[in-house]
Amino acid sequence: MDEPAAGTDERRLRVALTQWQPTRDVAANLAVAVGLVHAAGAHADLVVLPENGLHLGTNAEMRAAALAVDSPEIDALRAAAEAARVAVVLGGFKRKAPDGDVFNTALVIDADGAVAGGYDKIHLFDARIDGRSFEASGVERAGERPLIATVAGVRVGLTICYDVRFPELYRTLALAGAEVLLVPAAFTHRTGSAHWEVLLRARAIENGAFVVAPATVRGTDGTDAFETWGHALAVGPWGEVLADLGERSPAWEVHELRLADVAAARGTLPVLRGVRVAATAAPEIIERDANPKGSANG
């Protein structure tokens, strides 16, 4: 099938895709993040920073380095957003709540430097990869609710990293009006090399939405706690890769997203109109084995 014809929606959203190799040094990481906001801010409506960009270490180290929203580090990012007159999404940082709990939060900062809100990561990375255990639930609590932010008149759905393996979250955001889906990440090198691009393209295709996924990238100096994949991506609503930052660090690119492309993709394949939640909620199961000998056939 040919690509859908563009619609008549004149809206544009200029999004800065970013990537760098974070270490355990919060001050050094913060300097990179602030520098990217200033560099990209003059060209973008929204700068999106990766998950764990302010600190990447062991579970215990990341929990100990958790920051309050009113910390000097977040204040520095707010000041950078205000100075550059650009909205910023800090794609995922360990946020210390007033009660002491820690969340992995994507923080939305307005172009005037105000904190507009935050999304707490719903799906925590409790997995074992190549013999190493990544028990995120030992660091942070899971969030309970999706979030959509409005940037320059465009509805932007917020997610973080491991969320990308749960398509129902993205369908929920798209049905609620999200046209751009953010997936800031610190994907492991092993899973990223196998799954990163195909998962992001799938989330874009099945929802007819832009997907913007800033990333952390592995380093070669031994300072990173685990190797991350990099390859920050921007994907169009027809599934085409618009940008891939490879393993560059630090790196940024601004891409102008034409919202008419979203309408065109959804008009050509109107899957959102065809969603039947009730019909798929409880499958019927035939308990009788249709071929009981089949179990011996491998």
DRENLOGU-418566 format. One line per 3 residues: their letters; for each residue x, y, z of N, C-alpha, C. Coordinates in Angstrom, 3 decimals. Each point is the difference from the previous one (the first is absolute). Example, Ala and Ser with C-alpha at 12.3 -4.5 7.8 and 13.67 -1.06 7.14 Angstrom:
REM residues 2
AS = 13.190,-5.690,7.800,-0.890,1.190,0.000,0.900,1.200,0.000  -0.350,1.050,-0.720,0.820,1.190,0.060,-0.770,1.090,0.730
END
This chain:
REM residues 298
MDE = 0.842,-1.187,0.000,-0.842,1.187,0.000,0.881,1.241,0.000  -0.380,0.992,-0.783,0.734,1.255,-0.013,-0.189,0.729,1.325  0.919,0.928,0.278,-0.146,0.806,1.200,-1.224,0.894,-0.123
PAA = -0.662,0.308,1.125,-1.208,0.840,-0.051,0.331,1.417,-0.420  -0.933,0.599,-0.690,0.176,1.400,-0.390,-0.113,0.893,1.225  0.806,1.055,0.041,-0.040,0.922,1.128,-1.329,0.734,0.050
GTD = -0.462,0.312,1.219,-1.255,0.704,0.170,0.189,1.501,-0.051  -0.992,0.720,0.489,0.007,1.462,-0.078,0.365,0.672,1.320  0.264,-0.789,1.040,0.377,0.559,1.300,1.330,0.749,-0.150
ERR = 0.014,1.275,0.358,1.195,0.816,-0.177,0.917,-0.004,1.227  -0.376,-0.680,1.042,0.815,0.034,1.216,1.350,-0.694,-0.203  1.004,0.532,0.651,1.339,-0.579,0.002,0.492,-0.024,1.445
LRV = 0.772,-1.014,0.332,0.636,-0.056,1.312,1.472,-0.319,-0.223  0.853,0.948,0.381,1.441,-0.194,-0.149,0.533,-0.634,1.290  0.442,-1.253,-0.125,0.435,-0.769,1.168,1.495,-0.282,-0.103
ALT = 0.711,0.265,1.083,1.430,-0.297,0.064,0.204,-1.368,0.633  0.578,-0.904,-0.781,0.374,-1.338,0.440,1.413,0.075,0.564  0.234,-0.567,1.193,1.303,0.122,0.637,0.553,-1.357,0.418
QWQ = 1.308,-0.012,0.231,0.666,-1.236,0.415,1.356,0.335,0.613  0.365,-0.708,1.057,1.357,0.100,0.539,0.284,-1.193,0.894  1.267,-0.108,0.405,0.424,-1.060,0.906,0.052,0.534,1.421
PTR = -0.985,-0.311,0.821,0.032,0.472,1.386,0.927,-0.864,0.853  0.474,0.570,1.087,0.842,-0.715,0.949,-0.626,0.149,1.386  0.802,-0.297,1.008,-0.469,0.165,1.373,0.145,1.435,0.490
DVA = 0.601,0.870,-0.795,0.270,1.381,0.378,-1.193,0.879,-0.385  -0.859,0.292,0.966,-1.221,0.758,-0.279,0.325,1.380,-0.541  0.994,0.684,0.565,0.331,1.354,-0.445,0.455,0.002,-1.453
ANL = 0.815,-0.988,-0.380,0.468,-0.068,-1.387,-1.147,-0.317,-0.945  -0.866,-0.910,0.399,-1.152,-0.343,-0.832,-0.937,1.193,-0.153  -0.211,0.723,1.094,-0.865,1.167,-0.036,0.559,1.055,-0.953
AVA = 1.310,0.175,-0.010,0.611,0.974,-0.905,-0.268,-0.371,-1.453  0.043,-1.299,-0.317,-0.314,-0.450,-1.362,-1.457,0.309,-0.324  -0.901,-0.338,0.921,-1.431,0.213,-0.230,-0.306,1.485,-0.212
VGL = 0.550,0.859,0.852,-0.237,1.445,-0.127,0.581,0.514,-1.315  1.171,-0.488,-0.366,0.604,0.409,-1.251,-0.837,-0.372,-1.208  -0.593,-1.190,0.033,-0.854,-0.428,-1.109,-1.281,0.828,-0.063
VHA = -0.559,0.353,1.148,-1.199,0.846,0.009,0.321,1.350,-0.637  1.120,0.580,0.364,0.380,1.293,-0.579,0.284,-0.127,-1.498  0.706,-1.060,-0.398,0.390,-0.161,-1.405,-1.205,-0.256,-0.888
AGA = -0.879,-0.876,0.446,-1.145,-0.381,-0.829,-1.186,0.938,0.170  -0.046,0.705,1.124,-1.172,0.808,0.312,-0.323,1.071,-1.014  1.029,0.549,-0.633,-0.238,1.061,-0.984,-0.678,-0.526,-1.252
HAD = -0.010,-1.309,-0.178,-0.515,-0.592,-1.233,-1.237,-0.868,0.232  -0.426,-0.162,1.252,-1.035,-0.985,0.320,-1.115,0.602,0.844  -1.147,-0.667,-0.024,-1.100,0.301,0.916,0.098,-0.861,1.257
LVV = 0.659,-1.161,-0.151,0.077,-0.978,1.085,1.341,-0.714,-0.071  0.699,-0.056,1.121,1.230,-0.773,0.119,-0.290,-1.180,0.915  0.306,-1.214,-0.466,-0.282,-1.199,0.785,1.326,-0.651,0.385
LPE = 0.200,-0.171,1.305,1.225,-0.573,0.552,-0.244,-1.452,0.407  1.031,-0.857,-0.044,-0.210,-1.437,0.228,-0.214,-0.381,1.453  -0.478,-1.208,0.181,-0.112,-0.598,1.327,1.387,-0.177,0.611
NGL = 0.104,0.256,1.299,1.248,-0.170,0.752,1.148,0.850,-0.540  -0.338,1.059,-0.726,1.037,0.863,-0.533,0.759,0.764,1.075  -0.623,0.210,1.157,0.668,0.737,1.073,0.845,-0.893,0.899
HLG = -0.252,-1.312,-0.043,0.806,-0.926,0.803,-0.274,-1.416,-0.465  1.073,-0.736,-0.270,-0.122,-1.406,-0.365,0.997,-0.789,0.839  -0.543,-0.837,0.875,0.852,-0.786,0.886,-0.695,-1.272,0.414
TNA = 0.429,-0.591,1.087,-0.664,-1.177,0.524,-1.345,0.407,0.608  -0.813,-0.988,0.321,-1.296,0.294,0.611,0.173,0.843,1.270  0.922,-0.420,0.851,0.198,0.724,1.261,0.499,1.414,-0.254
EMR = 0.904,0.149,-0.968,0.531,1.325,-0.307,-1.068,0.922,-0.573  -0.831,-0.544,-0.880,-1.041,0.839,-0.604,-1.043,0.400,1.032  -0.332,-0.901,0.905,-0.962,0.370,1.041,0.585,1.076,0.910
AAA = 1.286,-0.143,0.337,0.646,0.989,0.864,0.112,1.359,-0.671  0.053,0.012,-1.338,0.158,1.252,-0.743,-1.339,0.620,-0.397  -1.105,-0.544,0.500,-1.314,0.537,-0.341,-0.103,1.475,0.386
LAV = -0.725,0.752,-0.836,-0.116,1.444,0.179,-1.448,0.405,0.260  -0.189,0.998,0.814,-1.317,0.598,0.170,-0.272,0.948,-1.164  -1.266,0.238,-0.285,-0.357,0.911,-1.084,0.514,1.407,0.275
DSP = 0.118,0.364,1.276,0.490,1.341,0.334,1.503,0.018,0.284  0.734,-0.971,-0.551,1.445,-0.065,0.212,0.716,1.017,-0.877  1.246,0.347,0.321,0.772,0.921,-0.844,0.202,-0.522,-1.419
EID = 0.087,-1.318,-0.157,0.203,-0.569,-1.332,-1.216,0.234,-0.886  -1.170,-0.226,0.531,-1.219,0.240,-0.785,-0.174,1.501,-0.224  0.358,0.802,0.994,-0.047,1.458,-0.185,0.897,0.443,-1.158
ALR = 1.155,-0.644,-0.160,0.909,0.345,-1.098,-0.624,-0.325,-1.350  -0.694,-1.117,-0.092,-0.681,-0.346,-1.256,-1.165,0.952,-0.261  -0.697,0.394,1.047,-1.091,0.955,-0.169,0.528,1.340,-0.502
AAA = 1.134,0.421,0.550,0.597,1.261,-0.437,0.455,-0.088,-1.452  0.520,-1.150,-0.399,0.434,-0.177,-1.389,-1.194,0.044,-0.946  -1.097,-0.639,0.389,-1.209,0.021,-0.836,-0.516,1.425,-0.153
EAA = -0.009,0.741,1.093,-0.484,1.386,-0.052,0.913,0.866,-0.856  1.309,-0.182,0.149,0.941,0.808,-0.770,-0.101,-0.294,-1.493  -0.223,-1.267,-0.340,-0.095,-0.386,-1.406,-1.413,0.157,-0.547
RVA = -0.960,0.279,0.879,-1.410,0.120,-0.392,-0.460,-1.257,-0.717  0.259,-1.155,0.636,-0.353,-1.280,-0.607,-0.551,-0.922,1.090  -0.994,-0.801,-0.356,-0.492,-1.024,0.914,1.017,-1.136,0.071
VVL = 0.123,-0.600,1.166,0.963,-1.090,0.216,-0.713,-1.150,0.698  0.265,-1.213,-0.470,-0.405,-1.194,0.735,1.264,-0.704,0.464  0.212,-0.010,1.297,1.080,-0.788,0.584,-0.505,-1.434,0.035
GGF = 0.489,-0.787,-0.938,-0.676,-1.253,-0.358,-0.107,-1.063,1.050  0.684,0.141,1.085,-0.144,-0.952,1.079,1.112,0.240,0.993  -0.346,0.424,1.202,1.003,0.156,1.053,-0.575,-0.586,1.275
KRK = 0.880,-0.417,0.886,-0.446,-0.569,1.263,-0.471,1.153,0.887  -1.329,0.073,0.153,-0.619,1.111,0.735,-0.309,-0.442,1.422  0.524,0.759,0.946,-0.286,-0.276,1.406,-1.249,0.766,0.396
APD = -1.037,-0.730,0.364,-1.252,0.616,0.426,0.135,0.510,1.433  -0.894,0.909,0.412,0.075,0.538,1.368,-0.042,-1.072,1.082  -0.669,-1.133,-0.287,-0.086,-1.061,1.015,1.201,-0.943,-0.042
GDV = 0.957,0.277,-0.866,1.197,-0.829,-0.073,-0.027,-1.053,-1.087  -1.171,-0.293,-0.559,-0.082,-0.949,-1.107,0.716,0.552,-1.225  0.494,-0.900,-0.844,0.699,0.392,-1.218,-0.784,-0.501,-1.206
FNT = -0.162,0.873,-0.987,-0.668,-0.330,-1.252,0.936,0.307,-1.167  -0.225,-0.666,-1.110,0.697,0.336,-1.248,-0.940,0.920,-0.769  0.321,1.262,-0.050,-0.946,1.022,-0.457,0.497,0.721,-1.238
ALV = -0.878,0.109,-0.998,0.237,0.877,-1.146,-0.621,1.345,0.334  0.845,1.000,0.187,-0.446,1.298,0.479,-0.203,0.947,-1.172  -1.151,0.679,-0.019,-0.323,0.957,-1.057,0.249,1.408,0.522
IDA = 0.914,0.703,-0.679,0.338,1.371,0.368,-0.435,0.925,-1.129  -0.811,1.011,0.329,-0.477,0.950,-0.999,1.122,0.922,-0.474  -0.283,0.690,-1.106,0.978,0.947,-0.548,0.234,1.195,0.915
DGA = -0.852,0.194,0.993,0.237,1.071,0.977,0.716,-0.519,1.249  0.439,-1.262,-0.049,0.750,-0.576,1.106,-0.839,-0.621,1.097  -1.306,-0.006,-0.137,-0.868,-0.586,1.022,-0.142,-1.508,-0.216
VAG = -0.119,-0.739,1.078,-0.271,-1.432,-0.086,-1.492,-0.188,-0.248  -0.323,-0.559,-1.162,-1.400,-0.172,-0.380,-0.586,-1.296,0.528  0.837,-0.980,0.266,-0.483,-1.289,0.481,1.038,-1.072,-0.239
GYD = -0.362,-1.228,0.310,0.939,-1.094,-0.184,-0.722,-1.321,-0.138  0.616,-0.896,-0.745,-0.509,-1.359,-0.176,0.907,-0.967,0.749  -0.566,-0.790,0.907,0.741,-1.019,0.726,-0.078,-1.315,-0.769
KIH = 1.152,-0.554,-0.316,0.095,-1.220,-0.806,-0.869,-1.116,0.580  -0.857,-0.542,-0.843,-0.963,-1.006,0.447,0.614,-1.397,0.035  0.762,-0.347,-1.025,0.551,-1.356,-0.128,1.476,0.012,0.382
LFD = 0.337,-0.672,1.092,1.363,0.008,0.505,0.806,-1.162,-0.573  1.277,0.257,-0.276,0.863,-0.953,-0.679,0.532,-1.032,0.997  -0.832,-0.989,0.293,0.413,-1.131,0.826,0.293,-1.158,-0.949
ARI = 1.244,-0.146,-0.373,0.376,-0.990,-1.000,1.416,-0.479,0.282  0.353,-1.121,-0.644,1.351,-0.540,0.121,0.559,-0.153,-1.406  1.069,0.738,-0.296,0.596,0.023,-1.332,1.454,-0.443,0.103
DGR = 0.324,-1.064,-0.736,1.381,-0.507,-0.026,0.562,-0.209,1.402  -0.825,-0.561,0.867,0.451,-0.317,1.343,-0.026,1.147,0.979  -0.357,1.176,-0.470,-0.052,1.158,0.885,-1.446,0.348,0.322
SFE = -0.269,0.271,1.243,-1.355,0.318,0.438,-0.208,1.505,0.023  -1.087,0.443,-0.641,-0.386,1.406,-0.002,-1.337,0.107,0.740  0.068,0.146,1.298,-1.208,0.015,0.821,-0.359,1.438,0.328
ASG = -0.650,0.674,-0.965,-0.336,1.415,0.200,-0.952,0.204,1.173  -0.793,-1.016,0.296,-0.935,0.157,1.118,0.736,0.118,1.329  1.288,-0.345,0.018,0.802,0.211,1.192,0.488,1.433,0.128
VER = -0.179,0.786,-1.060,0.424,1.392,-0.003,-1.181,0.943,0.142  -1.079,-0.307,-0.708,-1.086,0.969,-0.155,-1.368,-0.673,0.085  -0.997,0.813,0.237,-1.390,-0.455,-0.020,-0.585,0.231,-1.380
AGE = -0.947,-0.838,-0.372,-0.658,0.140,-1.298,-1.045,1.104,0.047  -0.149,0.698,-1.125,-1.049,0.993,-0.124,-1.352,-0.659,-0.217  -1.047,0.795,0.021,-1.357,-0.545,-0.058,-0.847,0.576,-1.120
RPL = 0.530,1.002,-0.741,-0.890,0.673,-0.963,0.792,0.566,-1.167  -0.500,-0.190,-1.240,0.645,0.614,-1.166,-0.136,1.521,0.030  0.804,0.652,-0.852,-0.025,1.457,-0.046,0.177,0.479,-1.435
IAT = -0.791,0.999,-0.365,0.139,0.696,-1.281,0.246,1.469,0.296  1.031,0.564,-0.615,0.296,1.428,0.129,-0.309,0.687,-1.322  -0.317,1.278,0.058,-0.230,0.783,-1.210,1.189,0.923,-0.222
VAG = 0.610,-0.111,-1.185,1.157,0.818,-0.362,-0.263,0.625,-1.363  -0.036,1.319,-0.054,-0.246,0.727,-1.253,-1.257,-0.509,-0.705  -1.023,-0.273,0.781,-1.276,-0.437,-0.555,-0.063,-1.455,-0.395
VRV = 1.009,-0.783,0.359,0.063,-1.418,-0.366,-0.056,-0.843,1.266  -0.805,-1.047,-0.032,-0.083,-0.895,1.143,1.120,-1.029,-0.062  0.793,-0.053,1.077,1.190,-0.835,0.062,-0.159,-0.997,1.139
GLT = 0.065,-1.287,-0.314,-0.112,-1.040,1.010,1.362,-0.358,0.570  0.092,-0.106,1.323,1.266,-0.291,0.661,0.073,-1.461,0.433  1.102,-0.647,-0.341,0.307,-1.335,0.499,1.503,-0.037,0.269
ICY = 0.488,-1.104,0.570,1.427,-0.127,0.302,0.457,-1.433,-0.291  0.981,-0.151,-0.862,0.801,-1.199,-0.203,-0.810,-1.311,-0.024  0.029,-0.778,1.069,-0.625,-1.333,0.047,-1.488,0.042,-0.293
DVR = -0.615,1.157,0.170,-1.409,0.154,-0.384,-0.243,-0.437,-1.445  1.016,0.126,-0.858,-0.187,-0.241,-1.435,-0.420,-1.440,-0.283  0.211,-0.898,0.946,-0.392,-1.399,-0.174,-1.462,-0.256,0.384
FPE = -0.719,1.053,0.336,-1.395,-0.138,0.431,-0.871,0.850,-0.917  -0.394,-0.538,-1.154,-0.688,0.804,-1.020,-1.327,0.582,0.446  -0.621,-0.609,1.009,-1.291,0.517,0.449,0.127,1.423,0.560
LYR = 1.152,0.336,0.573,0.211,1.360,0.497,-0.034,0.999,-1.153  0.646,-0.334,-1.091,0.067,0.909,-1.152,-1.349,0.112,-0.691  -0.742,-1.091,-0.041,-1.343,0.060,-0.567,-0.885,0.902,0.853
TLA = 0.154,-0.095,1.324,-0.768,0.869,0.900,0.320,1.467,-0.263  1.273,0.316,-0.163,0.402,1.380,-0.257,-0.523,0.487,-1.344  0.098,-0.852,-1.025,-0.469,0.392,-1.332,-1.505,0.217,-0.006
LAG = -0.743,-0.877,0.655,-1.452,0.155,0.060,-0.396,1.268,0.761  0.863,0.453,0.900,-0.265,1.233,0.758,0.462,1.243,-0.748  0.531,-0.186,-1.213,0.339,1.152,-0.828,1.471,0.255,-0.228
AEV = 0.887,-0.830,0.550,1.431,0.220,-0.188,0.375,-0.202,-1.466  0.760,0.940,-0.528,0.472,-0.064,-1.386,1.502,-0.256,-0.081  0.692,0.309,1.088,1.430,-0.259,0.128,0.191,-0.801,1.285
LLV = 0.807,-1.064,-0.081,0.246,-0.874,1.141,1.492,0.049,0.338  0.319,0.338,1.231,1.380,0.087,0.434,0.413,-1.289,0.706  1.201,-0.485,-0.331,0.529,-1.204,0.643,1.462,0.227,0.396
PAA = 0.288,0.931,0.894,1.374,0.169,0.462,0.463,-1.282,0.685  1.275,-0.392,-0.246,0.401,-1.330,0.436,1.466,-0.078,0.376  0.298,-1.062,0.771,1.363,-0.467,0.255,-0.035,-1.504,-0.266
FTH = -0.244,-0.367,-1.252,-0.170,-1.398,-0.405,1.330,-0.739,0.116  -0.026,-1.208,0.521,1.233,-0.772,0.066,0.498,-0.305,-1.412  1.311,-0.189,-0.105,0.592,-0.233,-1.318,-0.537,-1.291,-0.620
RTG = -0.142,-1.038,0.808,-0.465,-1.293,-0.517,-1.429,0.098,-0.539  -0.907,0.558,0.776,-1.392,0.080,-0.446,-0.175,1.056,-1.073  0.793,1.068,0.089,-0.107,1.054,-0.999,0.398,-0.467,-1.379
SAH = 1.083,-0.763,-0.091,0.457,-0.477,-1.303,-1.025,-0.910,-0.656  -0.811,-0.672,0.800,-0.987,-0.928,-0.547,-1.387,0.615,-0.190  -0.409,0.893,0.916,-1.418,0.368,0.065,-0.309,1.484,-0.140
WEV = 0.963,0.876,0.247,-0.258,1.429,0.118,-0.754,0.565,-1.196  0.572,-0.128,-1.186,-0.615,0.623,-1.168,-1.353,-0.616,-0.329  -0.089,-1.321,0.055,-1.254,-0.637,-0.405,-1.129,0.349,0.963
LLR = 0.303,0.129,1.298,-1.039,0.367,0.960,-0.483,1.429,-0.235  0.937,0.918,-0.220,-0.382,1.395,-0.218,-0.799,0.159,-1.291  0.424,-0.685,-1.047,-0.743,0.082,-1.261,-1.394,-0.612,0.148
ARA = -0.085,-1.074,0.761,-1.317,-0.623,0.213,-0.937,0.941,0.740  0.500,0.669,1.061,-0.863,0.924,0.746,-0.455,1.152,-0.902  0.860,0.442,-0.905,-0.381,1.067,-0.930,-1.051,-0.489,-0.985
IEN = 0.235,-1.147,-0.590,-0.894,-0.522,-1.046,-1.375,-0.311,0.558  -0.061,-0.695,1.122,-1.296,-0.460,0.492,-0.864,1.138,0.539  0.620,1.155,0.249,-0.762,1.148,0.500,-0.026,1.174,-0.966
GAF = 0.687,-0.123,-1.136,0.052,1.107,-0.948,0.516,1.263,0.642  1.086,-0.112,0.746,0.531,1.126,0.768,1.503,0.126,-0.204  0.525,1.211,0.209,1.445,0.171,0.068,0.502,-0.595,1.313
VVA = 1.176,-0.604,-0.049,0.670,-0.492,1.199,1.372,0.656,0.077  0.299,0.598,1.142,1.289,0.662,0.211,0.643,-0.648,1.216  1.206,-0.567,-0.208,0.623,-0.812,1.044,1.454,0.397,0.221
PAT = 0.268,0.993,0.869,1.377,0.320,0.374,0.593,-1.158,0.793  1.332,-0.071,0.038,0.607,-1.189,0.592,1.325,0.324,0.670  0.397,-0.885,0.902,1.368,0.012,0.497,0.797,-0.997,-0.828
VRG = 1.311,0.239,-0.078,0.864,-0.847,-0.817,1.171,-0.480,0.840  0.447,-1.217,-0.272,1.106,-0.566,0.768,1.287,0.786,-0.243  0.877,-0.031,0.983,1.285,0.651,-0.147,1.121,-1.016,-0.141
TDG = 1.197,0.493,-0.180,1.157,-0.874,-0.161,1.019,0.200,1.109  -0.363,0.824,0.998,0.970,0.307,1.054,-0.278,-0.739,1.302  -0.977,-0.885,-0.024,-0.279,-0.813,1.172,-0.764,0.703,1.096
TDA = -0.481,1.226,-0.231,-0.681,0.737,1.060,-1.489,-0.279,0.058  -0.533,-0.605,-1.066,-1.435,-0.253,0.042,-0.288,-1.316,0.715  -1.116,-0.043,0.714,-0.330,-1.162,0.813,-0.390,-1.201,-0.854
FET = -0.609,0.229,-1.129,-0.296,-1.070,-0.945,-0.094,0.603,-1.393  0.245,-0.831,-0.992,0.024,0.483,-1.367,-1.417,0.260,-0.493  -0.225,1.197,-0.506,-1.296,0.316,-0.589,0.156,0.194,-1.499
WGH = -1.108,-0.160,-0.706,0.031,-0.175,-1.442,0.187,1.283,-0.791  -0.477,1.114,0.512,0.052,1.221,-0.804,-1.021,-0.040,-1.117  0.407,0.464,-1.196,-0.887,0.001,-1.167,-1.328,0.697,0.295
ALA = 0.086,1.200,0.582,-1.210,0.801,0.169,-0.712,0.103,-1.343  -1.307,-0.227,0.010,-0.762,-0.072,-1.248,-1.175,0.962,-0.004  -0.323,0.478,-1.192,-1.281,0.645,-0.272,-0.651,-0.810,-1.123
VGP = -1.271,-0.327,0.178,-0.722,-0.848,-0.945,-1.284,0.703,-0.421  -0.311,-0.068,-1.284,-1.215,0.606,-0.515,-1.208,-0.892,0.187  -1.209,0.542,-0.160,-1.231,-0.761,0.246,-0.247,-1.123,-1.003
WGE = 0.758,-0.048,-1.077,-0.086,-1.108,-0.951,1.084,-1.040,0.277  0.779,0.231,1.062,1.015,-0.956,0.417,1.388,0.259,-0.539  0.187,1.111,-0.725,1.303,0.293,-0.576,0.931,0.623,1.041
VLA = 1.264,-0.427,0.010,0.983,0.576,0.910,0.438,1.352,-0.545  -0.230,1.047,0.772,0.345,1.358,-0.406,1.393,0.398,0.462  0.462,-0.594,1.100,1.313,0.341,0.539,0.511,-1.141,0.851
DLG = 1.316,-0.219,-0.046,0.686,-0.994,0.825,1.341,0.615,0.380  0.185,0.295,1.281,1.221,0.667,0.443,1.166,-0.957,0.210  -0.211,-1.271,-0.302,1.091,-0.960,0.091,0.563,-0.083,1.405
ERS = 1.339,0.100,0.118,0.651,-0.046,1.299,0.733,1.313,0.303  -0.444,1.089,-0.648,0.627,1.292,0.241,-0.329,0.506,1.413  0.957,0.669,0.607,-0.206,0.536,1.351,0.945,1.169,0.253
PAW = -0.566,1.148,0.437,-1.436,0.321,0.000,-0.444,0.350,-1.408  -1.296,-0.125,-0.250,-0.521,0.273,-1.337,-1.425,0.505,0.105  -0.386,0.812,-0.985,-1.387,0.455,-0.082,-0.346,0.324,-1.437
EVH = -1.264,-0.165,-0.336,-0.548,0.368,-1.301,-1.413,0.507,0.209  -0.371,1.021,-0.738,-1.367,0.514,0.048,-0.743,-0.481,-1.241  -1.184,-0.526,0.218,-0.844,-0.465,-1.104,-1.364,0.662,0.095
ELR = -0.463,0.496,-1.122,-1.310,0.627,-0.066,-1.036,-1.058,-0.334  -0.903,-0.227,0.936,-1.041,-1.006,-0.185,-1.241,0.662,-0.577  -0.441,-0.461,-1.143,-1.208,0.533,-0.644,-1.197,-0.801,0.498
LAD = -0.872,0.649,0.724,-1.127,-0.721,0.588,-0.983,-0.478,-1.059  0.054,0.590,-1.203,-0.831,-0.495,-1.092,0.332,-1.453,-0.323  1.241,-0.418,0.262,0.393,-1.382,-0.270,-0.720,-0.971,0.932
VAA = -0.290,0.446,1.213,-0.753,-0.832,0.936,-1.420,-0.222,-0.522  -0.647,1.090,-0.391,-1.361,-0.111,-0.528,-0.027,-0.875,-1.245  1.029,0.122,-0.844,0.038,-0.787,-1.232,0.148,-1.485,0.304
ARG = 0.898,-0.335,0.932,0.198,-1.411,0.355,-1.255,-0.588,0.630  -0.629,0.758,0.881,-1.201,-0.498,0.677,-1.193,-0.048,-0.944  0.015,0.860,-1.024,-1.069,-0.057,-0.984,0.147,-1.185,-0.932
TLP = 1.237,-0.343,-0.351,0.240,-1.133,-0.885,-0.251,-1.322,0.707  0.467,-0.111,1.242,-0.221,-1.196,0.814,-0.665,0.437,1.310  -1.330,0.061,0.000,-0.718,0.555,1.162,-0.127,-0.994,1.154
VLR = 1.136,-0.492,0.477,-0.043,-1.032,1.039,-0.572,0.530,1.310  0.215,1.273,0.303,-0.521,0.524,1.266,-1.522,0.000,0.015  -0.597,0.207,-1.163,-1.466,-0.047,-0.078,-0.511,-1.422,0.105
GVR = 0.858,-0.966,-0.271,-0.436,-1.395,0.006,0.236,-0.736,1.300  0.552,0.680,1.006,0.287,-0.658,1.279,-1.292,-0.470,0.658  -0.014,-1.260,0.435,-1.180,-0.574,0.676,0.462,-0.603,1.325
VAA = 0.113,0.841,0.997,0.543,-0.415,1.279,-0.852,-1.090,0.635  -1.301,0.186,0.012,-0.869,-0.966,0.659,0.075,-1.374,-0.654  0.109,-0.027,-1.326,0.006,-1.271,-0.720,1.280,-0.798,0.228
TAA = 1.073,0.664,0.382,1.278,-0.685,0.174,0.414,-0.138,1.465  -0.878,0.370,0.902,0.374,0.043,1.413,0.133,-1.390,0.628  -0.854,-0.943,-0.387,-0.024,-1.307,0.661,-0.147,-1.106,-1.041
PEI = 1.126,-0.560,-0.478,-0.089,-1.036,-1.031,-0.660,-1.270,0.520  -0.750,-0.638,-0.866,-0.550,-1.318,0.308,1.110,-1.032,-0.146  0.065,-0.952,0.907,1.028,-1.038,-0.031,-0.665,-1.351,-0.155
IER = 0.373,-0.747,-1.023,-0.479,-1.371,-0.191,0.897,-0.911,0.821  -0.548,-0.586,1.031,0.792,-0.807,0.911,0.388,-1.355,-0.597  -0.846,-0.546,-0.882,0.300,-1.310,-0.585,1.134,0.124,-0.994
DAN = 1.024,-0.855,0.117,1.150,0.001,-0.905,-0.433,-0.539,-1.352  0.135,0.815,-1.041,-0.443,-0.415,-1.336,0.919,-1.055,-0.604  1.212,-0.114,0.479,0.913,-1.034,-0.489,0.904,-0.414,1.149
PKG = -0.477,-0.885,0.873,0.794,-0.365,1.172,1.312,-0.679,-0.338  0.123,-0.558,-1.200,1.262,-0.631,-0.394,1.021,1.031,-0.457  -0.467,1.247,-0.258,0.883,1.021,-0.532,1.134,0.342,0.942
SAN = -0.221,-0.204,1.305,1.028,0.366,0.965,1.261,-0.827,-0.149  -0.097,-1.134,-0.667,1.163,-0.865,-0.182,0.738,0.303,-1.295  -0.507,0.958,-0.762,0.586,0.284,-1.323,1.040,1.111,0.039
G = 0.330,0.506,1.189,1.025,1.037,0.125,-0.497,1.353,-0.366
END
